[in-house]
Amino acid sequence: MLELHNGALHVSEILARWCDEEARNNYGAYIPFVGTVRSEDSIDGLSFDIYEPILENWFSAWQFKAKEVGAIVKMAHSRGDVMLHESSYIAAVFSPKRRVALEMIDSFVEDFKASAPIWKYDLKGGNRIYAADRSTPIKNSGLLGKKS
Amino acid sequence: MVQVEFLGPISKEPMQLEASSLHDVAKVLNEDSELKTWLESAAVAVNDTLVSSLDVALKDGDKVSLLPPVCGG
């Protein structure tokens, strides 16, 4: 399940709802990761653009990968502005046993950071500034920059 | 015609190009000096599938997307 929300995520509602959704499905482990906007570099908050078609393809591939080991993944992310101490990202893995979920939440979140088509901007003094220095080129980037 | 879209922080309107492969798209986009840095760091998708080579044939109505470096979460 992939959820995109306008603005900050309602963390307790999402975590409780996901827990309820899977309560009777015999998963022994539920491991959520919650990303919260921290106060640093004088920012007022963060803002996000998302390209949904490729995000959906990326997430579907992860659902397939999780299913192969009897697990499921869920993810929620914000579009637009999220202010300090609010949350913009929640990921979770449910699996029959803890080891699969512990390993999958790590690889899922790392691949999310490297591959999900989401762009982050710092909100600072009324400006929206692309977080270029914290961004990662997607695999096979730069193709068009090469001489052909 | 092929539609080229610039995603995220690349503030550029979509373009319509005559192109039969990504090599043709690269040739046109490299003539735009404002795009130089983005071309060196952007990933490329054709019809919402990321590609790993310019050897991709394009047909009328195809969509080419440029995805600059990402940072979700």
Backbone of each chain as ProteinMPNN parsed JSONL, in Angstrom:
{"seq_chain_A": "MLELHNGALHVSEILARWCDEEARNNYGAYIPFVGTVRSEDSIDGLSFDIYEPILENWFSAWQFKAKEVGAIVKMAHSRGDVMLHESSYIAAVFSPKRRVALEMIDSFVEDFKASAPIWKYDLKGGNRIYAADRSTPIKNSGLLGKKS", "coords_chain_A": {"N_chain_A": [[0.834, -1.193, 0.0], [0.61, 2.12, -0.944], [0.617, 5.405, 0.075], [-0.09, 8.781, -0.571], [0.045, 11.943, 0.806], [-1.273, 15.231, 1.173], [0.733, 17.645, 2.55], [1.799, 17.406, 6.049], [2.209, 14.15, 7.601], [-0.183, 12.272, 9.467], [0.924, 10.779, 11.98], [0.276, 8.973, 14.18], [-2.286, 8.129, 13.532], [-1.882, 6.827, 11.062], [-0.027, 4.761, 11.683], [-1.503, 3.293, 13.555], [-3.722, 2.558, 12.047], [-2.549, 0.956, 10.032], [-1.594, -1.098, 11.624], [-4.001, -2.133, 12.592], [-5.116, -2.982, 10.177], [-3.621, -5.235, 9.556], [-3.883, -6.876, 11.693], [-5.073, -9.39, 12.001], [-3.718, -11.058, 10.345], [-1.684, -12.768, 10.87], [0.97, -11.898, 11.11], [4.066, -11.836, 12.668], [5.805, -9.797, 13.126], [6.006, -6.267, 13.067], [7.397, -3.579, 11.715], [7.922, -0.31, 11.806], [9.206, 2.667, 10.186], [9.739, 6.009, 10.845], [10.024, 9.159, 9.464], [11.071, 12.336, 10.461], [10.91, 15.88, 10.289], [13.715, 17.719, 11.023], [15.063, 20.423, 12.993], [17.414, 22.293, 11.481], [20.128, 24.088, 9.999], [18.743, 26.51, 9.897], [16.225, 26.134, 8.695], [12.698, 26.414, 7.875], [11.099, 24.4, 7.321], [10.384, 21.542, 5.21], [9.842, 20.766, 1.729], [8.121, 18.882, -0.791], [8.27, 17.415, -4.042], [6.698, 15.007, -6.094], [6.989, 12.397, -8.442], [4.571, 10.595, -9.551], [3.884, 8.299, -11.321], [6.316, 6.783, -11.732], [7.105, 6.389, -9.123], [5.07, 4.71, -8.251], [5.568, 2.441, -9.836], [8.084, 1.717, -8.848], [7.42, 1.143, -6.189], [5.65, -0.998, -6.539], [7.388, -2.974, -7.44], [8.799, -3.453, -5.104], [6.748, -4.429, -3.483], [6.333, -6.857, -4.705], [8.815, -8.079, -4.284], [8.764, -8.258, -1.494], [6.602, -9.963, -1.119], [7.596, -12.38, -2.034], [9.029, -13.294, 0.139], [7.142, -13.648, 2.014], [6.336, -11.311, 3.208], [4.962, -7.944, 3.702], [5.016, -4.586, 2.439], [4.466, -1.218, 3.411], [3.847, 2.206, 2.746], [3.913, 5.7, 3.355], [3.897, 9.046, 2.2], [4.593, 12.571, 2.147], [3.253, 15.21, 0.11], [4.165, 18.456, -1.029], [4.379, 21.026, 1.51], [6.028, 20.475, 4.656], [6.346, 21.07, 7.99], [8.738, 21.981, 10.636], [9.444, 19.364, 12.926], [7.284, 17.902, 12.187], [6.067, 14.99, 10.377], [7.138, 13.43, 7.345], [7.426, 11.048, 6.107], [6.666, 7.636, 6.216], [7.489, 4.285, 6.531], [6.852, 0.786, 6.471], [7.283, -2.63, 7.407], [5.712, -5.739, 7.408], [6.019, -8.998, 8.612], [6.164, -12.614, 8.881], [8.227, -13.436, 10.646], [10.756, -11.839, 12.717], [13.365, -11.335, 11.616], [13.308, -11.15, 8.795], [11.725, -8.849, 8.484], [13.266, -6.901, 9.816], [15.591, -6.797, 8.236], [14.48, -6.135, 5.771], [13.271, -3.616, 6.152], [15.454, -1.996, 6.39], [16.791, -2.291, 3.861], [14.743, -1.464, 2.196], [14.237, 1.24, 2.948], [16.742, 2.366, 2.39], [16.933, 1.942, -0.403], [14.757, 3.424, -1.166], [15.669, 6.026, -0.554], [17.633, 6.261, -2.49], [16.4, 5.859, -4.943], [13.625, 6.524, -5.227], [11.387, 8.639, -6.958], [11.357, 11.472, -5.797], [11.566, 14.833, -4.832], [13.316, 17.05, -2.775], [12.986, 20.108, -0.998], [14.321, 22.873, 0.775], [12.605, 24.943, 3.033], [12.948, 28.233, 3.531], [12.995, 31.344, 4.888], [10.78, 32.142, 3.303], [11.477, 31.172, 0.827], [11.796, 28.431, -1.532], [14.027, 26.019, -1.728], [15.9, 23.884, -3.687], [17.226, 20.862, -2.442], [19.981, 20.223, -3.276], [22.546, 19.33, -2.465], [22.013, 17.243, -0.774], [20.888, 15.341, -2.281], [20.561, 12.391, -4.349], [21.856, 11.002, -7.304], [19.828, 9.038, -9.444], [20.233, 5.567, -10.298], [22.107, 4.939, -13.276], [22.105, 7.58, -14.115], [22.76, 10.603, -16.011], [22.956, 9.879, -18.649], [22.093, 11.398, -20.872], [23.837, 13.452, -20.886], [26.145, 12.617, -21.951], [28.239, 12.551, -24.787], [26.793, 11.721, -27.864]], "CA_chain_A": [[0.0, 0.0, 0.0], [1.339, 3.39, -1.067], [-0.276, 6.544, 0.337], [0.499, 10.115, -0.688], [-0.791, 12.893, 1.539], [-0.91, 16.644, 1.034], [1.205, 18.165, 3.831], [2.378, 16.488, 7.046], [1.512, 12.893, 7.873], [-0.752, 12.078, 10.803], [1.684, 9.561, 12.271], [-0.385, 7.996, 15.053], [-3.438, 7.556, 12.801], [-1.401, 5.903, 10.028], [0.562, 3.571, 12.313], [-2.568, 2.498, 14.183], [-4.553, 1.987, 10.986], [-1.804, -0.144, 9.41], [-1.573, -2.19, 12.602], [-5.35, -2.736, 12.589], [-5.352, -3.664, 8.894], [-2.909, -6.52, 9.49], [-3.939, -7.5, 13.023], [-5.549, -10.78, 11.948], [-3.074, -11.726, 9.205], [-0.658, -13.684, 11.376], [2.349, -11.38, 11.033], [4.665, -11.766, 13.998], [6.635, -8.593, 13.261], [5.555, -5.026, 12.405], [8.513, -2.66, 11.977], [7.774, 0.961, 11.094], [10.227, 3.717, 10.206], [9.077, 7.315, 10.726], [10.958, 10.256, 9.219], [10.563, 13.598, 11.004], [11.696, 17.048, 9.875], [14.502, 18.262, 12.135], [15.507, 21.814, 12.907], [18.843, 22.428, 11.158], [20.442, 25.082, 8.951], [17.744, 27.599, 9.917], [15.063, 25.909, 7.818], [11.367, 26.496, 8.492], [10.462, 23.126, 7.016], [10.781, 20.952, 3.935], [8.75, 20.647, 0.772], [8.401, 17.726, -1.648], [7.603, 17.113, -5.306], [6.701, 13.559, -6.341], [6.526, 11.956, -9.761], [3.82, 9.427, -9.087], [3.912, 7.049, -12.117], [7.524, 5.977, -11.495], [7.074, 5.973, -7.717], [4.172, 3.548, -8.16], [6.281, 1.276, -10.403], [9.141, 1.35, -7.894], [6.803, 0.533, -5.01], [5.105, -2.304, -6.946], [8.507, -3.922, -7.475], [9.092, -3.809, -3.708], [5.66, -5.29, -2.988], [6.598, -8.182, -5.268], [9.985, -8.604, -3.573], [8.329, -8.605, -0.126], [5.697, -11.126, -1.19], [8.415, -13.578, -2.222], [9.497, -13.786, 1.442], [5.996, -13.702, 2.915], [6.189, -10.029, 3.914], [4.353, -6.845, 2.96], [5.543, -3.251, 2.749], [3.527, -0.095, 3.317], [4.59, 3.474, 2.74], [3.178, 6.959, 3.226], [4.795, 10.186, 2.002], [3.937, 13.875, 1.969], [3.467, 16.125, -1.023], [4.1, 19.851, -0.576], [5.152, 21.508, 2.664], [5.982, 19.804, 5.959], [7.093, 21.994, 8.844], [9.626, 21.376, 11.643], [8.927, 18.393, 13.898], [6.224, 17.102, 11.586], [6.622, 13.839, 9.65], [6.899, 13.417, 5.899], [7.659, 9.713, 5.535], [6.542, 6.437, 7.056], [7.57, 3.004, 5.831], [6.702, -0.309, 7.43], [7.294, -4.004, 6.899], [5.084, -6.788, 8.213], [6.461, -10.325, 8.164], [5.9, -13.638, 9.894], [9.288, -13.449, 11.662], [11.392, -10.521, 12.837], [14.601, -11.127, 10.855], [12.943, -10.685, 7.445], [11.242, -7.46, 8.576], [14.392, -6.02, 10.192], [16.47, -6.622, 7.077], [13.769, -5.493, 4.661], [13.03, -2.186, 6.403], [16.733, -1.34, 6.108], [17.051, -2.209, 2.415], [13.661, -0.693, 1.578], [14.443, 2.678, 3.184], [17.946, 2.785, 1.652], [16.609, 2.013, -1.827], [13.86, 4.578, -1.288], [16.48, 7.263, -0.592], [18.451, 6.296, -3.71], [15.671, 5.606, -6.196], [12.237, 7.007, -5.341], [11.377, 9.955, -7.638], [10.84, 12.515, -4.898], [12.547, 15.914, -4.733], [13.201, 17.768, -1.494], [13.348, 21.53, -0.996], [14.321, 23.546, 2.075], [11.792, 26.157, 3.147], [13.822, 29.148, 4.276], [12.695, 32.76, 4.65], [9.812, 32.311, 2.218], [11.961, 30.573, -0.42], [11.772, 26.969, -1.654], [15.359, 25.813, -2.315], [16.197, 22.464, -3.963], [18.281, 20.331, -1.565], [20.881, 19.561, -4.232], [23.69, 18.681, -1.824], [21.564, 16.035, -0.057], [20.176, 14.495, -3.238], [21.345, 11.302, -4.934], [21.465, 10.657, -8.682], [19.26, 7.701, -9.637], [21.105, 4.672, -11.085], [22.191, 5.215, -14.723], [21.936, 9.002, -14.414], [23.77, 11.258, -16.827], [23.002, 9.333, -20.024], [21.901, 12.417, -21.911], [24.951, 14.389, -20.842], [27.282, 12.065, -22.685], [28.207, 12.8, -26.232], [26.288, 10.543, -28.561]], "C_chain_A": [[0.878, 1.256, 0.0], [0.332, 4.524, -0.877], [0.49, 7.841, 0.162], [-0.465, 11.111, -0.076], [-0.338, 14.318, 1.222], [-0.512, 17.175, 2.407], [1.658, 17.057, 4.767], [1.531, 15.232, 7.223], [0.978, 12.883, 9.303], [-0.227, 10.725, 11.295], [0.882, 8.54, 13.078], [-1.568, 7.343, 14.339], [-2.956, 6.509, 11.8], [-0.848, 4.618, 10.659], [-0.512, 2.669, 12.924], [-3.427, 1.82, 13.113], [-3.852, 0.8, 10.331], [-1.781, -1.36, 10.349], [-2.917, -2.915, 12.602], [-5.593, -3.533, 11.309], [-4.755, -5.072, 8.873], [-3.046, -7.344, 10.766], [-4.289, -8.984, 12.983], [-4.832, -11.588, 10.868], [-1.842, -12.537, 9.591], [0.78, -13.225, 11.13], [2.9, -11.259, 12.459], [5.446, -10.491, 14.227], [6.038, -7.441, 12.448], [6.615, -3.988, 12.732], [8.345, -1.387, 11.156], [9.021, 1.84, 11.195], [9.482, 5.035, 9.986], [10.134, 8.39, 10.546], [10.336, 11.588, 9.635], [11.484, 14.746, 10.605], [12.384, 17.651, 11.095], [14.84, 19.724, 11.903], [17.009, 21.827, 12.656], [18.999, 23.447, 10.034], [19.368, 26.161, 8.801], [16.57, 27.383, 8.96], [13.77, 26.064, 8.614], [10.618, 25.174, 8.296], [11.019, 22.589, 5.718], [9.567, 20.914, 3.013], [9.124, 19.564, -0.242], [7.59, 17.769, -2.934], [7.72, 15.607, -5.523], [6.282, 13.302, -7.779], [5.871, 10.587, -9.564], [3.914, 8.187, -9.976], [5.138, 6.179, -11.83], [7.608, 5.554, -10.03], [6.204, 4.72, -7.571], [4.838, 2.297, -8.723], [7.343, 0.762, -9.433], [8.53, 0.617, -6.703], [6.229, -0.856, -5.341], [6.201, -3.363, -6.973], [8.862, -4.368, -6.057], [7.995, -4.694, -3.111], [5.884, -6.731, -3.448], [7.748, -8.857, -4.508], [9.606, -9.053, -2.149], [7.48, -9.877, -0.13], [6.486, -12.427, -1.315], [8.924, -14.156, -0.904], [8.379, -13.733, 2.488], [5.735, -12.422, 3.678], [5.335, -9.052, 3.087], [5.017, -5.534, 3.375], [4.407, -2.249, 2.605], [4.344, 1.184, 3.389], [3.627, 4.642, 2.627], [4.197, 8.078, 3.068], [3.986, 11.447, 1.777], [4.246, 14.47, 0.608], [3.395, 17.541, -0.45], [4.839, 20.071, 0.733], [4.914, 20.701, 3.938], [6.891, 20.611, 6.889], [7.907, 21.236, 9.907], [8.847, 20.489, 12.608], [7.676, 17.658, 13.424], [6.871, 15.963, 10.789], [6.186, 13.836, 8.197], [6.952, 12.008, 5.318], [7.447, 8.639, 6.587], [6.65, 5.223, 6.134], [7.388, 1.921, 6.883], [6.756, -1.636, 6.699], [6.581, -4.887, 7.919], [5.617, -8.113, 7.693], [6.187, -11.347, 9.262], [6.945, -13.61, 11.015], [10.114, -12.179, 11.596], [12.559, -10.3, 11.871], [14.323, -10.587, 9.448], [12.546, -9.206, 7.506], [12.38, -6.497, 8.912], [15.301, -5.754, 8.996], [15.764, -5.858, 5.962], [13.525, -4.009, 4.919], [14.314, -1.399, 6.105], [16.943, -1.201, 4.597], [15.971, -1.404, 1.706], [13.915, 0.811, 1.737], [15.681, 3.175, 2.429], [17.658, 2.903, 0.158], [15.653, 3.172, -2.107], [14.673, 5.871, -1.423], [17.227, 7.397, -1.92], [17.637, 6.31, -5.001], [14.3, 6.24, -6.323], [12.222, 8.413, -5.95], [10.657, 11.021, -6.83], [11.942, 13.558, -4.746], [12.249, 16.753, -3.515], [13.686, 19.199, -1.647], [13.367, 22.016, 0.444], [13.401, 24.756, 2.001], [12.54, 27.099, 4.08], [13.459, 30.581, 3.92], [11.762, 33.001, 3.472], [10.263, 31.743, 0.88], [11.884, 29.041, -0.356], [13.02, 26.589, -2.441], [15.65, 24.317, -2.462], [17.382, 21.998, -3.118], [19.287, 19.542, -2.392], [21.972, 18.764, -3.531], [23.304, 17.42, -1.056], [20.881, 15.05, -1.0], [21.121, 13.508, -3.907], [20.903, 11.05, -6.376], [20.917, 9.226, -8.729], [20.238, 6.888, -10.496], [20.99, 4.99, -12.584], [21.916, 6.68, -15.077], [23.047, 9.5, -15.328], [23.849, 10.772, -18.258], [22.956, 10.415, -21.09], [23.047, 13.426, -21.945], [26.161, 13.901, -21.61], [27.132, 12.393, -24.153], [27.715, 11.536, -26.937], [26.577, 10.654, -30.049]], "O_chain_A": [[1.764, 1.416, 0.839], [-0.678, 4.594, -1.577], [1.595, 7.989, 0.685], [-1.652, 11.122, -0.403], [0.851, 14.568, 1.027], [-1.323, 17.161, 3.332], [1.873, 15.92, 4.348], [0.316, 15.244, 7.026], [1.604, 13.412, 10.222], [-0.835, 9.68, 11.065], [0.814, 7.37, 12.702], [-1.825, 6.152, 14.516], [-3.543, 5.432, 11.693], [-1.171, 3.517, 10.213], [-0.44, 1.445, 12.826], [-3.81, 0.658, 13.255], [-4.471, -0.239, 10.098], [-1.932, -2.5, 9.911], [-2.971, -4.145, 12.612], [-6.189, -4.61, 11.338], [-5.307, -5.983, 8.256], [-2.405, -8.385, 10.909], [-3.848, -9.749, 13.84], [-5.279, -12.678, 10.511], [-1.058, -12.941, 8.733], [1.686, -14.041, 10.963], [2.276, -10.656, 13.333], [5.727, -10.126, 15.369], [5.624, -7.616, 11.302], [6.733, -3.558, 13.88], [8.597, -1.384, 9.951], [9.781, 1.763, 12.16], [8.689, 5.158, 9.053], [11.036, 8.524, 11.373], [9.226, 11.927, 9.223], [12.705, 14.59, 10.589], [11.736, 18.042, 12.066], [14.895, 20.196, 10.767], [17.789, 21.421, 13.517], [18.093, 23.632, 9.22], [19.124, 26.658, 7.701], [15.986, 28.349, 8.471], [13.735, 25.88, 9.831], [9.651, 24.873, 8.995], [12.0, 23.108, 5.187], [8.423, 21.017, 3.456], [10.305, 19.352, -0.52], [6.405, 18.105, -2.937], [8.735, 15.004, -5.172], [5.336, 13.912, -8.277], [6.547, 9.567, -9.43], [4.016, 7.086, -9.435], [5.01, 4.962, -11.698], [8.125, 4.479, -9.725], [6.563, 3.786, -6.854], [4.694, 1.212, -8.16], [7.49, -0.441, -9.22], [9.055, -0.405, -6.26], [6.311, -1.775, -4.526], [5.977, -4.508, -6.581], [9.19, -5.534, -5.838], [8.281, -5.599, -2.327], [5.662, -7.685, -2.703], [7.67, -10.029, -4.141], [10.067, -10.089, -1.67], [7.621, -10.743, 0.733], [6.09, -13.454, -0.765], [9.217, -15.349, -0.817], [8.638, -13.769, 3.691], [5.01, -12.421, 4.672], [5.03, -9.311, 1.923], [5.509, -5.39, 4.494], [3.507, -2.417, 1.781], [5.401, 1.229, 4.019], [2.642, 4.578, 1.891], [5.241, 8.067, 3.72], [2.857, 11.409, 1.289], [5.319, 14.274, 0.038], [2.654, 17.794, 0.5], [5.813, 19.379, 1.027], [3.793, 20.304, 4.258], [8.07, 20.805, 6.596], [7.78, 20.021, 10.056], [7.745, 20.824, 13.041], [7.081, 16.883, 14.174], [8.08, 15.973, 10.556], [5.055, 14.181, 7.856], [6.569, 11.795, 4.168], [7.973, 8.718, 7.697], [5.99, 5.148, 5.098], [7.73, 2.116, 8.049], [6.341, -1.757, 5.546], [6.815, -4.792, 9.124], [5.667, -8.336, 6.483], [6.0, -10.99, 10.425], [6.602, -13.742, 12.19], [10.174, -11.518, 10.559], [12.729, -9.194, 11.359], [15.012, -9.686, 8.97], [12.982, -8.408, 6.677], [12.451, -5.401, 8.357], [15.729, -4.622, 8.773], [16.376, -5.031, 5.287], [13.571, -3.215, 3.979], [14.256, -0.268, 5.622], [17.241, -0.11, 4.112], [16.255, -0.73, 0.716], [13.818, 1.564, 0.768], [15.673, 4.281, 1.889], [18.093, 3.861, -0.481], [15.732, 3.818, -3.152], [14.401, 6.7, -2.291], [17.43, 8.505, -2.416], [18.14, 6.731, -6.043], [13.846, 6.475, -7.442], [12.968, 9.285, -5.504], [9.528, 11.414, -7.126], [13.109, 13.215, -4.554], [11.105, 17.12, -3.248], [14.67, 19.468, -2.336], [12.523, 21.615, 1.246], [13.419, 25.502, 1.022], [12.739, 26.805, 5.259], [13.603, 30.987, 2.767], [11.94, 33.963, 2.725], [9.524, 31.817, -0.102], [11.904, 28.444, 0.721], [13.087, 26.796, -3.652], [15.645, 23.578, -1.478], [18.419, 22.66, -3.079], [19.425, 18.33, -2.222], [22.292, 17.65, -3.945], [24.17, 16.612, -0.72], [20.353, 14.031, -0.555], [22.322, 13.754, -4.018], [19.711, 10.901, -6.642], [21.484, 8.317, -8.122], [20.972, 7.443, -11.313], [19.903, 5.274, -13.086], [21.538, 6.986, -16.208], [24.123, 8.906, -15.411], [24.721, 11.206, -19.01], [23.683, 10.36, -22.083], [23.206, 14.163, -22.919], [27.086, 14.664, -21.887], [26.023, 12.497, -24.678], [28.165, 10.428, -26.642], [26.228, 9.755, -30.814]]}, "seq_chain_B": "MVQVEFLGPISKEPMQLEASSLHDVAKVLNEDSELKTWLESAAVAVNDTLVSSLDVALKDGDKVSLLPPVCGG", "coords_chain_B": {"N_chain_B": [[6.097, 13.091, -33.133], [7.901, 13.539, -30.065], [7.401, 13.815, -26.591], [9.161, 15.723, -24.221], [9.753, 15.788, -20.82], [10.524, 17.684, -17.911], [11.408, 17.007, -14.749], [10.71, 17.623, -11.193], [13.047, 19.809, -9.716], [13.95, 20.955, -12.102], [13.301, 23.667, -13.758], [11.567, 23.909, -16.31], [9.545, 24.126, -19.165], [7.625, 21.475, -20.742], [8.849, 19.912, -23.779], [8.337, 19.477, -27.306], [9.65, 17.212, -29.57], [11.166, 16.147, -32.666], [12.194, 12.952, -32.882], [13.923, 9.891, -33.238], [15.261, 8.253, -31.608], [16.822, 8.022, -28.327], [19.305, 9.115, -28.673], [18.892, 11.156, -30.51], [17.362, 12.871, -28.937], [19.226, 13.543, -26.979], [21.046, 14.996, -28.512], [19.613, 17.331, -29.225], [18.934, 18.402, -26.681], [21.444, 18.918, -25.604], [22.169, 21.209, -26.84], [21.127, 23.231, -25.4], [22.276, 25.404, -23.147], [21.471, 25.921, -20.54], [20.598, 23.525, -19.617], [22.767, 21.887, -19.27], [24.114, 21.047, -16.779], [22.038, 19.667, -15.567], [21.626, 17.576, -17.384], [23.851, 16.029, -16.995], [23.391, 14.904, -14.557], [20.876, 13.812, -14.446], [18.504, 11.117, -14.421], [16.916, 9.032, -16.906], [13.73, 8.417, -18.241], [11.593, 6.469, -20.303], [8.379, 6.608, -21.325], [7.643, 6.32, -18.637], [9.333, 4.321, -17.691], [12.458, 3.643, -16.364], [15.579, 3.991, -18.082], [18.689, 2.475, -19.272], [20.392, 3.051, -21.258], [21.157, 4.933, -24.238], [20.351, 3.762, -26.502], [17.612, 3.46, -27.364], [14.753, 3.068, -29.15], [12.45, 5.501, -30.337], [9.015, 6.396, -30.709], [6.281, 8.102, -32.349], [4.489, 10.085, -30.066], [5.645, 9.076, -27.763], [6.861, 9.46, -24.379], [9.443, 11.172, -22.851], [11.197, 11.421, -19.876], [13.046, 13.482, -17.649], [14.83, 12.924, -14.756], [16.049, 14.503, -12.092], [18.643, 14.351, -9.436], [17.519, 12.677, -6.471], [15.708, 12.937, -3.301], [13.949, 11.707, -1.155], [11.831, 11.415, 1.791]], "CA_chain_B": [[6.721, 13.954, -32.126], [8.142, 12.964, -28.741], [7.313, 14.85, -25.546], [10.214, 15.644, -23.199], [9.312, 16.441, -19.578], [11.605, 17.986, -16.965], [10.736, 16.806, -13.467], [11.272, 18.168, -9.968], [13.574, 21.179, -9.689], [14.324, 21.512, -13.417], [12.145, 24.525, -14.077], [11.499, 24.065, -17.759], [8.297, 23.614, -19.719], [7.814, 20.317, -21.626], [9.193, 20.219, -25.171], [7.975, 18.493, -28.335], [10.8, 17.059, -30.463], [11.221, 15.055, -33.642], [13.311, 12.096, -32.458], [13.657, 8.463, -33.444], [15.925, 7.529, -30.518], [17.301, 8.925, -27.276], [20.474, 9.838, -29.195], [18.379, 12.399, -31.104], [16.949, 13.741, -27.828], [20.46, 14.046, -26.362], [21.637, 16.0, -29.399], [18.853, 18.586, -29.106], [19.002, 18.967, -25.325], [22.806, 19.406, -25.351], [22.321, 22.558, -27.414], [20.582, 24.195, -24.431], [23.311, 25.518, -22.106], [20.834, 25.905, -19.211], [20.331, 22.131, -19.232], [24.013, 21.118, -19.226], [24.339, 20.394, -15.485], [20.964, 18.693, -15.317], [21.802, 16.392, -18.243], [24.926, 15.211, -16.428], [22.984, 14.259, -13.299], [19.497, 13.31, -14.485], [18.143, 9.814, -14.983], [16.005, 9.174, -18.049], [12.669, 7.41, -18.356], [10.772, 6.499, -21.518], [7.027, 6.147, -20.962], [7.668, 6.036, -17.196], [10.258, 3.247, -17.33], [13.84, 4.136, -16.39], [16.396, 3.298, -19.077], [20.107, 2.44, -18.927], [21.162, 3.275, -22.484], [20.509, 5.816, -25.21], [19.933, 2.951, -27.662], [16.186, 3.17, -27.203], [13.998, 3.649, -30.27], [11.278, 6.274, -29.922], [7.985, 6.539, -31.739], [5.389, 9.232, -32.17], [3.67, 10.024, -28.856], [6.396, 8.622, -26.591], [7.189, 10.485, -23.379], [10.78, 11.053, -22.26], [11.24, 12.228, -18.646], [14.35, 13.666, -17.011], [14.669, 12.895, -13.298], [17.28, 14.934, -11.407], [18.918, 13.632, -8.186], [16.333, 12.592, -5.604], [15.91, 12.908, -1.851], [12.679, 11.586, -0.442], [11.905, 11.133, 3.225]], "C_chain_B": [[6.827, 13.212, -30.789], [8.032, 14.093, -27.719], [8.428, 14.649, -24.528], [9.764, 16.447, -21.986], [10.482, 16.569, -18.613], [11.007, 17.974, -15.569], [11.448, 17.508, -12.313], [11.801, 19.578, -10.149], [14.005, 21.741, -11.039], [13.151, 22.365, -13.882], [12.127, 24.826, -15.568], [10.208, 23.431, -18.262], [8.582, 22.391, -20.597], [8.093, 20.755, -23.063], [8.663, 19.113, -26.081], [9.138, 18.422, -29.32], [10.528, 15.99, -31.516], [12.42, 14.203, -33.254], [12.962, 10.638, -32.712], [14.409, 7.605, -32.417], [16.343, 8.539, -29.46], [18.56, 9.668, -27.71], [20.027, 11.177, -29.79], [17.978, 13.393, -30.006], [18.186, 14.368, -27.184], [21.058, 15.177, -27.196], [20.938, 17.35, -29.234], [19.047, 19.218, -27.727], [20.399, 19.517, -25.012], [23.071, 20.767, -25.979], [21.825, 23.636, -26.471], [21.551, 24.297, -23.246], [22.721, 25.491, -20.694], [20.638, 24.481, -18.696], [21.59, 21.331, -18.95], [24.203, 20.347, -17.91], [23.284, 19.333, -15.212], [21.17, 17.425, -16.148], [22.855, 15.456, -17.672], [24.478, 14.44, -15.181], [21.599, 13.613, -13.353], [19.41, 11.887, -15.024], [17.085, 10.039, -16.067], [14.985, 8.047, -18.019], [11.967, 7.586, -19.692], [9.441, 5.849, -21.156], [7.004, 5.586, -19.536], [8.457, 4.79, -16.798], [11.679, 3.777, -17.442], [14.661, 3.328, -17.38], [17.872, 3.394, -18.697], [20.998, 2.701, -20.136], [20.408, 4.251, -23.372], [19.996, 5.043, -26.423], [18.488, 2.496, -27.512], [15.46, 3.866, -28.349], [12.771, 4.377, -29.73], [10.286, 6.342, -31.073], [7.086, 7.725, -31.393], [4.542, 9.057, -30.9], [4.4, 9.53, -27.617], [6.712, 9.796, -25.667], [8.569, 10.187, -22.796], [10.812, 11.974, -21.037], [12.659, 12.306, -18.111], [14.143, 13.792, -15.512], [15.985, 13.304, -12.635], [17.484, 14.173, -10.098], [17.783, 13.783, -7.165], [16.702, 12.605, -4.118], [14.554, 12.875, -1.157], [12.91, 11.422, 1.048], [11.945, 12.346, 4.101]], "O_chain_B": [[5.982, 12.39, -30.435], [8.517, 15.199, -27.956], [8.625, 13.541, -24.029], [9.436, 17.629, -22.096], [11.321, 15.674, -18.512], [10.19, 18.832, -15.236], [12.601, 17.925, -12.422], [11.103, 20.447, -10.671], [14.394, 22.907, -11.112], [12.135, 21.845, -14.342], [12.611, 25.864, -16.017], [9.83, 22.339, -17.838], [9.679, 22.28, -21.146], [7.645, 21.812, -23.508], [8.557, 17.956, -25.673], [9.568, 19.447, -29.849], [9.761, 15.054, -31.289], [13.553, 14.683, -33.293], [11.845, 10.201, -32.436], [14.223, 6.389, -32.36], [16.237, 9.749, -29.66], [18.859, 10.737, -27.177], [20.686, 12.2, -29.604], [18.219, 14.595, -30.125], [18.202, 15.561, -26.881], [21.518, 16.185, -26.658], [21.595, 18.385, -29.117], [19.294, 20.419, -27.616], [20.531, 20.471, -24.245], [24.082, 21.405, -25.684], [22.064, 24.822, -26.7], [21.634, 23.376, -22.433], [23.399, 25.081, -19.752], [20.525, 24.257, -17.49], [21.506, 20.212, -18.445], [24.427, 19.137, -17.926], [23.58, 18.254, -14.7], [20.914, 16.321, -15.667], [22.771, 14.24, -17.84], [25.102, 13.451, -14.796], [21.194, 12.939, -12.406], [20.131, 11.503, -15.945], [16.451, 11.092, -16.132], [15.323, 6.883, -17.804], [11.768, 8.708, -20.157], [9.39, 4.693, -20.737], [6.428, 4.531, -19.27], [8.276, 4.261, -15.701], [12.069, 4.299, -18.486], [14.467, 2.119, -17.51], [18.271, 4.259, -17.917], [22.22, 2.584, -20.046], [19.188, 4.384, -23.279], [19.294, 5.597, -27.27], [18.189, 1.302, -27.532], [15.538, 5.085, -28.504], [12.135, 3.919, -28.78], [10.662, 6.346, -32.245], [7.135, 8.268, -30.289], [3.949, 7.999, -30.69], [3.837, 9.559, -26.523], [6.817, 10.946, -26.094], [8.825, 9.086, -22.309], [10.495, 13.159, -21.139], [13.389, 11.315, -18.118], [13.388, 14.645, -15.046], [16.935, 12.522, -12.621], [16.599, 13.425, -9.681], [17.181, 14.847, -7.019], [17.838, 12.326, -3.734], [14.078, 13.886, -0.641], [14.047, 11.303, 1.505], [12.008, 12.222, 5.324]]}, "name": "protein", "num_of_chains": 2, "seq": "MLELHNGALHVSEILARWCDEEARNNYGAYIPFVGTVRSEDSIDGLSFDIYEPILENWFSAWQFKAKEVGAIVKMAHSRGDVMLHESSYIAAVFSPKRRVALEMIDSFVEDFKASAPIWKYDLKGGNRIYAADRSTPIKNSGLLGKKSMVQVEFLGPISKEPMQLEASSLHDVAKVLNEDSELKTWLESAAVAVNDTLVSSLDVALKDGDKVSLLPPVCGG"}
